[in-house]
């Protein structure tokens, strides 16, 4: 009789072991994801814009290309100057891939007129003048006072802060460069 009880317990024990090995990890993983028990991984260094900001109305006459951009504010202060410097440095650091990405800025009717003189120091940065209507649509986006990466479909997808100190701007431009290189590596367009 004891052998019959032992043989009935073995299948139950085997079933519990199989349950513990295969089902329990799945249940724990689901609980961990739903309960935010850990910080989710991200490979981008910039802030992902969700949803992306479409710039097709502003870039409609431009050839498709990856772009690192900035909207020149009404007063081009230290942050503005460092943003221009960072855009130029990111483009230079791309090396052999400089033909795949373009540094550019939007000049709005309210932009600082002295910014044009500052742009003369950065000959590779393309200045794009926008109309008052286009400027109004740009000012209503999450792009103001940020550097941002625009994809080949004219969608702003990542944004980065601008810095008042030059050293901080240099360190921040490394993040822009890392994300742009990753995007260029994954993209076959541009």
Protein Blocks (a to p, Z undefined) as FASTA:
>chain_A
ZZmmmmmmmmmmmmmmmmmmmmmmmmmmmmmmmnopaccddfbfbdcddddddfklmmmm
pccdddddddddfbdcfklmmmmmmmmmmmmmnmmmmmmpccdddddfkbcfklmmmmmm
mmmbccddddfklmmmmmmpckgopacdddfkopafbdcdddfbfklmmmmmmmmmmmmm
mmmmmpcgZZ
